[in-house]
Amino acid sequence: MELQHLRWDEPEDGIVVVTFNREDKLNAFNQQTLREINDVIDAVKSDDRYRVLIFTGAGRAFSAGADIEMFERQVWTAPGRVLPFEWVRNRFGFVSNLETLPKPVIAAINGVAVGEGIELALGCDFRIASERARLGFVEANIGLIPASEGSSRLVKLLGLLRAKELVLGGNLLTAQEAYQMGLVTKVVPHEQLMDEALALARSLKAKAPLALGMAKAVLHAAADSSVQAAHLTEMLAQAFLMRTRDYQEGVQAFREKRQPQFQGA
């Protein structure tokens, strides 16, 4: 896989760290970046060696969102223009692709995260923010709205009142303000950001991969359905997991008072 705007690192077995690497553009996303994000998600999804994915940014930004120069060059806004399927997939599909990835995803938010940068973070399972981070939904300041699933996800995450405050207000939050709202999972000193993200990744890597993937799917389904429907889903998922070798290993390890060695099977 050839990457131009992202950097792929494997600091240890099972953990992939992907860095947005357009530092001179504050890691803004253009069409190539979006294509590479989806390529990374596909690569992690298809390889059982990879257990946890971490996103972070180079320099002082996580991501400043969409590359305005790309917008200015695109002619897809012309009346009657039909958007190419590949453009639509890359432009709007990456957040859902993260949510449905059956592996934990961590956003290590090192700096400014706005626009599609914060929207990508909303698709991650955990958001750890540096105390230097600034986060916000600033699209209204240039005549747009968060449209890469940001508006809809924000309502579900924080509720309508808070979503209006953030989207209509268009202001940046400090990391601590974002934490108090429930927008990020944890705030840490800047120098400890990647250590915290990697420590969480190691903890997740040690757990049963099938159980984590199934838990993600069940929890997201529960957020969009009744308690009764969600309970049926979780019972079906549990019935599947109880027939896996990882469950047998987990029970045996518990009895033997040792750490389980899960294989994802």
N, C-alpha and C positions, 0 to 999 in steps of 0.2 A: 504494500500500500504506500503510494507516494503522497506525502503531505507537504503543502507549501505554507499554509497559514496556521497549522497546528504542529505541536511537537509531541511525539509519543515517547514515553519513558516507562520502563518496568523496573521500579526501584527494588522490588523483590517478587518472588514467585506469587502469581495470582492477582497482583495489583497493577493496574494500569493508570498512569497519570498523564492526562492530556492537557497541554498548556496552549492557550490562545496566544499566538506568537506573531502578532502584527503590532509590535510595541509602538512604532511610529504613528499608528492610526488608533492608538488606545484600544487595540484589539477589536476594532469594529468588524462586523460580519459583512462580507460581500457574498456573492453567489458561490464563489469557490469555497469560502469558509463553510457555508451551510452544507455544501456538497460533502466536504471533508468530515463535518460533524456526523452526518448520516453514515458515511463510510466507517467511521470509528465505531459508532453504535453497532453497525452490522458485524464488524470484525469481532467485537467483544461478545456479542450475542452468539456468534457461531462457533466460538472456541471455548471448550470447557476448561481450559487452563486458566482463563481469566475469571476471577471471582468478584472483583470490586473495581469500579471505575471512578476516578477522581478528575474533576475539571478545575483548572485554575488559570490565572492569566499572567503573562509576562509584564514586568514593569509595574507601573502604578495603577493599572486598570485591570479589572476582571474582564469586562467588555463594555464599550461605550454604545453597544447596540448596532443598528444597521449603519452601514457605510453610506453617508449622505451622497458622496460622489457617485456611488452606484445608482442611487435613485435618480440623480440628475441625468445620468447617461442612458437609463432605461427608457424605452419608448412604450413599455407595456401599459402606461397610463393613458395612452391615446384612446379616444372613444372607439368602441367596436373591436378593440384588439383582444384576441383570445389568448389567455395566459397558457404557455406551454406546460404540459403535465409535469415535466421535470422541474421547471421553475416552481410550480405550486408545491411539489413534494419537498423540495429543498427549503423553500421559503416558509412553509407552514407545518411541515410534518415532524420537525426534529424534536419538539417538546413532547408530543405524543409518543414518539419512538423511544424517548428516554423513560417515560412513565411505564411503558409496556415492556421495557427491557427486563428480563427476569433475573436481574442481578442488581445489587445495591449500587446507587450512584451518589457521589458526594460532590457538592460544590464547595470548593475552598476559595472564598471570595476575598481576594487580596486587596482590592481597591474599588474604584468606581464600577458600579454595575447598574446600567440603565437600559431601557429599551429591550431589545432581544437578548441582551446579556442577562438581565434579571429574569426575563421570561424563561430562558434556558435553565436558570437556577431553580425556578419554580417547578420544573420537570424533574429535578433531582430529589432523592429521598431525604437527604440531609444537607443543610446549608450552614457551614461554619464560616463566620465572618471575622476578618481581621478588624481590630479596633480602628484601623485607618479606613475601612470600607465606607463608601457612601452609596446608598441604594435608592432607586426611585423609578417612577413611571412618568417620564417627562414628555411623552408624545404630544400632549395637548399644547405644549409650548411651540410646536411647529405645525400645528393643525391636524394632528393624527390622534389615534388611540392605540393602546396596546392590543395588537391584533394577532400575534402569534400565540394565541390561547392565554395571553396575560390577563385580559379583563375577566374572562370566565373563571380562570383558576383563582384569581385574587378574591372574587366573591365567595367561592367555596372555602378558601383558606381562612379569610379574615372576616367574612360577612359583608353585606351590602354597604353598611355605613362606613366602615374603614376603607372599602374599595373605592367608594366615591371620594373620600378624603384624599386618597393617594392619586387616583387617576385624574380627577378634576383639578386637584390642587397642583399637580405636576412638580412637587417639591422633592428635594433629596432628603433622605433620612440618614442620621448617623447610624453606625452599627448597633449602638445600644438602643436607640429608638426602634430600629427594626426588630431587635430581640424582644423588646417590651410589647410590641404589637403581635409577635408570633410569626414574623416573616422569616426569621433565621433561627436556627437551632441553638447556636452558641456563639459567643463573642470571645475572642482570645487575643492576647498581645500579638502584634504583627509577626514578630520573630518566631512565634510558636505555631503559626497557622498550619504549615505543612506537617509539622510533628503531630499536631492534633488530628489532622485529616488522616495521616498514615496510621496513627494509633487506632482510630475508629475503623479504618479499613482492615487492619489486622484482626480486630475483634470480629468483624463481620465475616472475614475470610475463614475463620475457624468454625463457623456454623454450617449447618447442612445447606448446600446450595439450592436443592429442590425446595426445601422448606421456605427459604427466604424468597425465592421466586414466586412460590405459591402464595405466601403471605402478602407480597406486594399486590398480586392480582386480586386476592380476596378483599383486601382493605380498600383498594380503589373501587371495586365493584360495590362494596358496602356503602361507600360515599355517594353512590348514584342510585341506590335502591332502598326498598323498605327493609326493616329489621328481619321480617320473615324471609324475604328473598335472599338477603345476605346470609342468614343463618343456614339456609339450604345450600348455598354456595360453599360456605365454610365446612359444612358436614361432608360434602362431596370431595372437597380438597383434602380433608383429613383422612377420608377413606382411602384415597389414592396414596397419601404419604405413609400410611400405616403398612402398606405393602412394599415399601422401598427398602433396599439394603441399608440406606443411611439410617432409617429408623431402627432397624435391627442393631446396627453398630452403636447408635446412641444409647439404646437401652443396655446393651452389653457393657459399654464403657461406664455407664452409671453404676452398674452392679459391681464392676471391677475397680471402681474408684480411680479411673484414668481418663485422660483426654480422648475424646472420640476422634477418629480419622475418617472424615466424611469424603466420599468419592463422587457425590452427585449422581447416585444411581439407586 
